[in-house]
């Protein structure tokens, strides 16, 4: 059962940068779930997205329909613009300034994870 989202007390809400600092995503409540929208991307990230079939990276929702599970981690769908595909993903809050995002192909194959850092 999904737990309700309360933005004022949730440490996952904010603006985050990926490890390469090439994409910044704002995580925010979206109804009873959480979503993450690209608010900034460098030229290389934009070009990689275009090559993958995504014309406009800034403004794109990368994290979709994330809901908290009973352990307090987030689970939802992650859109990867470089390859124009959506995968199941999870987000774990490590500390107030660090998230670990993970995603896998079907059947937990080809899993990858990244550490994202909060931008003040």
Order of alpha helices (4+ residues) and beta strands (2+ residues): beta-beta-beta-alpha-beta-beta-beta-beta-beta
